[in-house]
C-alpha cells in the first residue's frame, strides 16, 4: 500500500458514553438529535484522520434509528472512512447500545455521512481508502451504490430549493 492508499482502519474512531436523564426525551429514550450530532462529530474525526486536513460535513444520509437507547444503556459510536472521491469521503457510523446490567448489545442506529477535505478553504485531494475486512468491503459497496444514487437526490434537492426560493421572494 502506498501513502496514497490508506486502510479503513486508520480512520476508525470509537467513542462511548453513559446515558443520563437529561439526554432523554419524553419517551425516556435518547434524543435522536443527540445521536445525529454525535454521529457528525465522530465522523468528522474519521474524515480528518484519513485526510489529515480540515474537513466539513457535505451531507448526512438519512439516519436509520433501529433500536431505542435508554438510561439503562451506554452507547458507543464507531466510525471509519469507507469510500473516497477526489476530495470527498464517505464515513460509515454505527451506534451500539449496551445494557449496563445485562450486557446485551444491539445496533441502535446507522448512517453514512459525506465530508469534504479543505485546503485554504477549497476542496483538497484525499488519499484513496482501502477496505480490508469483509465488513469494510460490504459497507464500501453499499456506500458506492448510495453515492451513485446521490446525484439524483442532489438534483431533487436543488429543484426543491428553487421552488422554495420562489415562495420566499413572493413573501417579501
Buried (B, 14 or more C-beta within 10 A) or exposed (E): EEEEEBBBBBBBBEEEEEBEEEBBEEEEBBBBEBBBEBBBBBBBBBBBBBBEBBBEBBBBBEBEBEBBBBBEBBBBBBBBBBBBBEBBBBBBBBBBBBBEEEEEEBEBBBBBBBBBBBEEEEBBEBBBBBBEEEBBBEBBEBBEEBBEEBEEEEEEEEEEEEEEEEEEEEEE
